[in-house]
């Protein structure tokens, strides 16, 4: 069975592990598992949540920095993890923790080859959540998580294969074969690896499948078992978010934008002018976040 079919088939965990035996997918960190378990309780124990986070000094410091960023627009700066938990709530706290532990698990901030990846992933999370807030049928939380995780497979494969950066550049220039080039060279692709990571980290099913399909615009027109309406919305949001973030950072669009933008916009009922208006509106917030991170 081809690697690209691994998530389209009803495979057991052991079969998936065998197929990816040469590629290390980071397991779900204990802090994430603990927060997710706490989120499922009827009476959430915010004291326990605070203890989970403060048990990791680096994580606690990063949570405070993120909580005070312009993205959350708090009226008062928080001074402790306990304050951050009380003010942000568990849903926003999970967003912050996901971003921090994902970075720690996939090479950390000191991996220079991943600098652009982390920059774009963080902005994509913010922009995706903003776009989802203007659409029915999909939550901003799911869109934020997709923006953060959708290319996590890239970070994993880049550390596994020395020539992966060149492969990725070629794939970005040839949208018709975006993941086929990866499949041919490595017998897997970043969408498969990323989706398996997302599943292993207990992300919502619609996010897992949106990661799997995010380079496959045929989901808008061709029936797929797992391409539910919310998955298709997330796939469209991802493509538009990538364009907005690239424009903000001064990067050229990938060929995928020109190739598939009409399908994504038609699916949402938007026009390209609508996207440009949204991009202008977002620019102020993104500049504030950029300045805060640089400070």
C-alpha positions in Angstrom: 0.0 0.0 0.0 1.3 3.5 -0.9 2.2 5.7 2.0 -0.2 8.4 0.8 -3.0 5.9 1.4 -2.0 5.2 5.0 -4.6 7.5 6.5 -7.3 6.7 3.9 -7.3 3.1 5.0 -8.6 1.5 8.2 -5.1 0.7 9.5 -4.2 -0.3 13.0 -1.7 1.7 15.1 0.8 -1.2 14.6 0.5 -1.0 10.8 1.0 2.7 10.8 4.0 2.3 13.1 5.5 -0.3 10.8 5.0 2.0 7.8 6.8 4.9 9.5 9.4 2.8 11.3 12.3 4.9 10.0 10.7 8.3 10.8 10.4 9.4 14.4 7.2 11.1 15.1 7.4 12.9 18.5 4.9 11.4 21.0 2.3 13.6 22.7 4.0 15.5 25.5 2.8 14.8 29.0 1.8 18.4 29.6 -0.5 18.3 26.6 -2.0 15.0 27.6 -2.6 16.4 31.1 -4.3 19.5 29.9 -6.5 17.6 27.5 -7.5 15.2 30.3 -8.3 18.2 32.5 -10.4 19.8 29.7 -12.7 16.7 29.7 -13.5 17.0 33.4 -16.9 18.5 34.4 -15.2 20.6 37.1 -11.9 21.9 35.7 -9.2 22.1 38.3 -7.4 25.3 37.4 -5.0 24.9 40.3 -3.9 21.6 38.9 -3.5 23.2 35.4 -1.3 25.9 36.9 0.9 23.3 38.7 1.3 21.3 35.4 2.6 24.4 33.7 4.7 25.8 36.5 6.4 22.4 36.8 8.3 23.3 33.6 10.2 26.6 34.1 10.8 27.2 30.4 7.2 26.5 29.5 5.9 28.7 32.3 8.0 31.6 31.1 6.8 31.1 27.5 3.2 30.9 28.6 3.5 34.3 30.3 5.2 35.9 27.3 2.5 34.5 24.9 -0.3 35.5 27.2 0.9 39.1 27.2 1.2 39.2 23.4 -1.1 41.5 21.3 -2.9 38.4 20.0 -4.8 38.0 23.3 -5.1 41.8 23.9 -5.4 41.5 27.7 -6.2 44.8 29.4 -3.7 44.1 32.1 -0.4 42.2 31.8 -0.4 38.9 33.7 2.4 38.4 36.2 2.0 34.7 37.0 0.9 31.4 35.4 -2.1 31.4 37.8 -3.2 34.8 36.5 -2.7 33.6 32.9 -4.8 30.5 33.4 -7.6 32.6 35.1 -7.7 35.3 32.5 -7.1 33.2 29.3 -9.2 30.1 30.1 -8.3 26.6 29.1 -9.0 26.9 25.4 -6.6 29.8 24.9 -4.1 28.2 27.2 -4.1 25.1 25.1 -3.3 27.2 22.0 -0.3 28.7 23.7 1.0 25.3 25.0 0.5 23.6 21.7 2.7 26.2 20.0 5.4 26.0 22.6 5.7 22.2 23.0 5.4 21.7 19.2 8.4 23.9 18.8 10.3 22.1 21.6 9.4 18.7 20.1 10.4 19.5 16.5 13.8 21.0 16.8 13.4 24.0 19.1 14.1 27.6 18.4 17.8 27.1 17.8 17.4 25.1 14.6 18.2 27.7 11.9 16.8 25.6 9.0 13.4 25.8 10.7 13.3 29.6 11.4 11.1 30.4 8.5 8.9 27.4 9.2 8.1 28.6 12.8 7.6 32.1 11.7 5.0 31.2 9.1 3.3 28.6 11.3 2.7 31.1 14.1 1.3 33.7 11.8 -0.8 31.1 10.0 -2.4 30.1 13.3 -3.4 33.7 14.0 -4.7 34.4 10.5 -6.5 31.1 10.2 -8.4 31.8 13.5 -9.3 35.3 12.2 -10.7 33.9 8.9 -12.7 31.2 10.6 -14.4 33.8 12.8 -15.9 35.1 9.6 -17.3 31.7 8.4 -20.1 29.5 9.7 -19.4 25.8 10.2 -15.9 25.9 11.6 -14.4 27.0 14.9 -11.6 29.5 15.4 -9.9 27.0 17.7 -9.8 24.3 15.0 -8.5 26.8 12.5 -5.8 28.1 14.8 -4.7 24.5 15.5 -4.6 23.7 11.8 -2.5 26.8 11.1 0.0 25.8 13.7 0.2 22.1 12.9 -0.5 21.8 9.2 3.1 21.7 8.1 4.6 20.0 11.2 5.5 17.1 8.9 7.9 19.4 7.2 9.9 19.9 10.3 10.1 16.2 10.9 11.1 15.3 7.4 13.6 18.1 7.2 15.5 16.7 10.2 15.3 13.2 8.8 16.4 13.8 5.2 19.4 16.1 4.4 18.0 16.9 0.9 14.5 17.6 2.0 14.8 21.4 1.7 15.5 21.1 -2.0 12.6 18.7 -2.4 10.3 21.1 -0.7 11.4 24.0 -2.9 10.7 21.9 -6.0 7.3 20.8 -4.7 6.4 24.4 -3.9 7.1 25.4 -7.5 5.0 22.5 -8.9 1.6 22.5 -7.2 0.2 19.7 -9.4 2.8 17.4 -7.8 3.1 19.0 -4.4 3.3 15.7 -2.4 4.0 13.3 -5.3 7.6 14.5 -5.3 8.0 13.6 -1.6 6.3 10.3 -2.1 8.6 9.4 -5.0 11.8 10.2 -3.0 10.9 9.2 0.6 7.8 6.9 0.3 5.9 9.4 2.4 4.9 13.0 2.5 4.6 15.8 5.0 0.8 15.7 4.9 0.8 12.0 6.0 3.5 12.5 8.7 1.8 15.7 9.9 -1.6 14.0 10.1 -0.1 11.1 12.1 1.5 13.5 14.5 -1.8 15.3 14.9 -3.6 12.0 15.6 -0.9 11.0 18.1 -1.3 14.4 19.9 -5.1 13.9 20.1 -6.0 16.8 17.9 -9.7 16.9 16.7 -10.5 14.6 13.9 -11.4 17.4 11.5 -8.0 19.0 12.1 -6.2 15.6 11.4 -8.0 15.2 8.1 -7.5 18.8 7.1 -3.8 18.3 7.6 -4.0 15.2 5.5 -5.8 16.9 2.6 -4.4 20.5 2.8 -2.6 20.1 -0.5 -5.5 18.4 -2.2 -8.0 20.8 -3.7 -10.0 18.0 -5.1 -11.7 17.7 -1.7 -13.9 20.6 -2.8 -15.5 18.7 -5.6 -14.7 15.0 -5.3 -16.4 13.0 -2.5 -14.0 11.7 0.1 -14.8 9.5 3.1 -13.2 12.0 5.6 -13.6 15.2 3.7 -16.5 16.5 5.7 -17.8 20.1 5.3 -15.7 21.4 8.2 -12.6 19.7 6.8 -13.1 21.3 3.4 -13.6 24.7 5.1 -10.3 24.2 7.0 -8.5 23.3 3.8 -9.7 26.4 2.1 -8.8 28.6 5.1 -5.3 27.2 5.1 -4.6 28.1 1.5 -5.9 31.7 1.9 -4.0 32.1 5.2 -0.8 31.0 3.5 -1.3 33.8 0.9 -2.1 36.5 3.5 0.9 35.5 5.6 3.3 35.4 2.6 2.1 38.8 1.6 2.6 40.2 5.1 6.1 38.8 5.4 7.1 39.9 1.9 7.5 36.3 0.6 6.4 35.3 -2.9 3.3 33.1 -3.1 3.8 29.5 -3.7 2.7 28.2 -7.1 -0.2 26.5 -5.2 -1.9 29.8 -4.6 -2.2 30.7 -8.3 -3.2 27.1 -9.2 -5.9 26.5 -6.6 -7.1 29.9 -5.2 -10.2 29.9 -7.4 -11.4 26.6 -6.1 -10.8 27.7 -2.5 -12.5 31.0 -2.9 -15.4 29.5 -4.7 -15.9 27.0 -1.9 -16.1 29.9 0.6 -18.2 32.1 -1.6 -15.5 34.8 -1.5 -13.7 36.8 -4.1 -10.0 37.7 -4.3 -10.9 41.3 -3.4 -12.4 40.0 -0.2 -9.1 38.4 0.7 -7.2 41.5 0.0 -9.5 43.5 2.3 -9.0 40.9 5.0 -5.2 41.1 4.5 -5.2 44.8 5.0 -7.3 44.6 8.1 -5.0 41.9 9.6 -1.8 43.7 8.8 -2.1 46.0 11.8 -2.6 43.1 14.2 0.2 41.1 12.6 2.6 44.1 12.8 1.8 44.4 16.5 2.6 40.7 17.1 5.7 41.0 15.0 7.0 43.9 17.0 6.2 42.2 20.3 8.1 39.1 19.3 11.1 41.1 18.1 11.2 43.1 21.4 
